Amino acid sequence: MLRIYFSQLMLLLWKLSTVYIIPIIIISYVDLLNFYTDGFTFEQLDTGQNIHKLSVLAIYLIYLLCWSNCNKYMIAYLKKLEY
């Protein structure tokens, strides 16, 4: 019984990961650039050069591509956990 709820929760989190990955990407991108160039903040990402915005968008699109390739296998695996 508990495995069914766990499987459904994991399936929901898997589907929602396409949304909650956006802030994770942005925070990671800002932290990474702040590590290599001192003083890079979210404000600079938001109002700065478009190359940073395009980089974040490209990372997100790569994630979506990987997500869509893994989606059917992940759903089949999580459905198999229910039984």
C-alpha positions in Angstrom: 0.0 0.0 0.0 2.8 2.4 0.9 4.6 1.5 -2.3 1.7 2.7 -4.4 1.7 6.1 -2.7 5.4 6.4 -2.9 5.3 5.5 -6.6 2.6 8.0 -7.3 4.5 10.7 -5.4 7.7 9.9 -7.4 5.7 10.1 -10.6 4.3 13.5 -9.7 7.7 14.8 -8.7 9.1 13.5 -12.0 6.5 15.3 -14.0 6.9 18.5 -11.9 10.6 18.4 -12.3 10.2 20.2 -15.7 9.0 23.2 -13.7 11.0 23.2 -10.5 14.3 22.7 -12.3 14.2 26.3 -13.6 15.1 28.0 -10.3 17.7 25.3 -9.7 19.3 26.0 -13.0 19.3 29.8 -12.4 20.7 29.6 -8.9 23.4 27.1 -10.1 24.3 29.3 -13.0 24.6 32.4 -10.9 26.7 30.5 -8.2 29.0 29.0 -10.9 29.6 32.4 -12.5 30.1 34.0 -9.1 32.7 31.4 -8.4 34.7 32.2 -11.5 34.0 35.9 -11.8 33.7 37.8 -8.5 30.5 39.7 -7.9 28.1 38.1 -10.4 24.6 38.4 -9.1 21.1 37.5 -10.2 20.5 41.2 -11.0 23.3 41.0 -13.6 21.7 37.9 -15.1 18.3 39.6 -15.2 19.4 42.9 -16.6 22.7 42.0 -18.2 23.8 40.5 -21.5 21.5 38.3 -23.4 24.2 35.6 -23.6 23.6 34.7 -20.0 19.9 34.5 -20.5 20.4 32.3 -23.6 22.8 30.1 -21.7 20.2 29.5 -19.0 17.6 28.8 -21.7 19.9 26.4 -23.5 20.6 24.5 -20.2 16.8 24.2 -19.6 16.2 23.0 -23.2 18.9 20.4 -22.8 17.3 19.2 -19.6 13.9 19.0 -21.4 15.5 17.0 -24.1 17.0 14.5 -21.6 13.7 14.5 -19.7 11.7 13.6 -22.8 14.1 10.8 -23.7 13.9 9.3 -20.2 10.2 9.9 -19.7 8.7 6.7 -21.0 11.3 4.5 -19.2 10.8 6.4 -16.0 7.0 6.2 -16.1 7.2 2.4 -16.9 9.6 1.9 -14.0 7.5 3.9 -11.5 4.3 2.1 -12.6 6.1 -1.2 -12.1 6.9 -0.2 -8.5 3.2 -0.1 -7.8 2.8 -3.9 -8.2 
